[in-house]
Amino acid sequence: MLSCLTVSTLLFTSTGITFWTTHYMTKILKFEENKVEAAFISLSITAPILGILIGGLIIQKFFGGYESKNSIFFAVLMLILGSCFIPFIYFVDNIVLFCFNLWAILFLGASCIPVLQGISISSLPKHLRSSGNSLYNLIIFAIGFSPGPFMYGFISDRTTNDPKLAYLLMICWCYIGFICLILCTIIKYKTK
C-alpha cells in the first residue's frame, strides 16, 4: 500500500506539472511563449518515457527484476536524486536551467514507477494479483492523477504574494511519496 501511495504522489506531482507548467513559465517566469511550448513539449514527452523505459531496464538487468529484495533500493536512489533537483525550481529564472531541473525531476520520478508497481503487485498472492492491480490503478487515479491540477491553483490562490512558492509546493508533494517509500523499504526488510 505504501508503494501505491508513493506512485500516487509522483503522479500527482507529474499531473500538476503537466497542467500548470506552461502557464507558470509564461506568466510567472516571463519566458517567451514559443520557446516555452517547444521546451515543455520535448521535456514532457522525453523525460517520463525515457525514465520508465530506462528504469525498467536497469531493474531487470542489474537488480534482478522487481521481485528482487534489492529493487526497492533503486527506487529510493532515484527519488533521492530527483529530490535534489526540486529546490532549484524556485530559484531558477533561466529557461534552460528550469527545463533541465524539471526534466531531471520527471525522468528520475518516472524511473521508479515500474519498480514500485511491480513490487506492489508481486507482493500479493497470485490469485489476488489481477484484482490487486485494478485496485492499485483505482487508488492511483483517485489520489494521484485527479487532484494534481487542482492543487497548484488552490495553493496559488492562497499565496498570491509568491506564485513561485505555489509551484514549488506542488512539486514538493512528492516528498510525501519519498517518506512512504522509506517506510515501505523498512517494512520490506523487517518482514523478510
N, C-alpha and C positions, 0 to 999 in steps of 0.2 A: 504493500500500500504506500509506503514512503517513497519508493521509486516512482510510483504513479504520480504522487504529489510533486516530485522533482520535475518530471516531464511536464506536468501541468503548468508549473511556474515558468519553465523555459518557454513553453508555447504561449503562455500569457504575455511574456515579455516580447517574444517574436511577433505576435499578432499586434501588440501595441506599436512596435517599431514599424511594422508594415503599414499600419493605418495612419500613423502620425508623422513619420519622418520627413516626408516631402514638405508638409506644412511647416514643421519645425525648421527645416533647412532654409526655406524661402522666407518665411515670415519672421522667425526669431533670429536666425543667424545671418539673414540677408544675402544668401548666396543667389547667383543667377539661376533663374528657373530652368533654362535649357540644360545647364550643367547639372543641376540637381536631378532632373529627370533621368538623364543618361547615367549618372553615377549611381542613383538609387536602383534603377532597373538592373544594372550589371551586378551590383553587390547583393541585391536581394535574390537574384537568381543563382549566382555562383556560390555564395557562402553556405547557404543551407544544403544545397545539393552536394557540393564537394565535402562538406562536413559529415553528412550522413554516409556517403559512399566511402570516404577515407576512414572514418571512424569504424564502420562495419568491417572493412578490410583489415585494419590494424587489429581489431579484436579477434578476428578469425585467424590471422597469420601469427601474431605474437603473443596473444593471451589465451589461446586455447578455446576460443568461442565464448559466447555469453553465458554458457553454463559453468564455465570455469570459476573457481572461487576468486581468482585474481582479476577477473574482468571489471569488477566494480572499482578497482584502483585506477583503471584507465578513465572511467567517468569522473572520478574525484580529481584526477590530474587535469583533465580538460576543463572542468569547472573552476579549478584554482587558476589556471592560465587565463580563462575567459574573464574571470572576476578581476584580474589585474588591469584589464582594459576599460572597465566600467567608469572609474573615477575621471578618466581623461575626457570622457564625453562632455562633462560640464565645462572644462577649461579650454577645449579646442575651438578655435574660430577660423580654422583653415579647412577648406573643403576636402583636400586630400587627406589630411590627418584625421578629420572627422570620419570620413568614409573608411579609412584604414582601421580605425578603432571599432567602428560598427561592424565591418566585415569580420574582424577577428572575434568579436563577441558572438555573432551569428554562426560563424564556422565552428568555433570551439563548443558552443552550446549544442549545435546540431550533431556534432560527432558523438555526443553522449546518448542521443535518443535511441538508436538501435540497440545499444548495450542495455540501457535501462528497461526498455520494453522487453527485450529477450530475458533479462533477469526476472522481471515480474511474471512473465508467462511461464517460464521454466520452473519457477518456484511452486507452481500449482501441480496437483496430481494430474496425470494425463487425461482423465475423464472430465476434468473441470476446465481444461485449457481453452476450449472454444468459447464457453460462456464467460470465462475469466477475461479473455481478450475483448469480448463485447463490452463487459462492464468497465474494463480498463479504458477503452476508447470513449465510452459514455462519460466517464469522470473527466478525461482529458478535454473533451468538448465542453462540458458544463463549467469547469473551473479554469480551463486553460484558454481555449480559443475565444469563448463568448465574452468574458468581461474585459479582455485585453484592450480593445479600442476605447472602452468607456473610461478606464482609469486615468489616462493622461488628461482627458477633458475634465474629469472630476477634480483631479489634483490641480490642474492649471487654473480652473475657476476659483479654487480656494487659495492659491498662492499667486495672485495676479502681479505681485511685485517682481517675481522671478520665474518666468516661464521655463528657463533653463533648468531650474530646480525640479519642476514638474516632470520634465523629460527624464532627468537623471533618476528621480524616484521611481518612475515607471520601469526603467531598466534595472534598477536595484531590486525590484521584486524577485528577480531570480536568485538573490541571496537566500531567500526562504527555501528555495529548492536545494541550494547548496547545503543548508543546515539539515534538511530532510535526508539528503544523500549521505551526509556524515553519520546521522543516526542509523540509516539503513546499513551502512558499512559496519558500524559497531554491532548491530543486531545480527548481521550475517555471520560475523566472525565469532560471536558469542554462542550462536546456536549450532555451529558445526564443530 
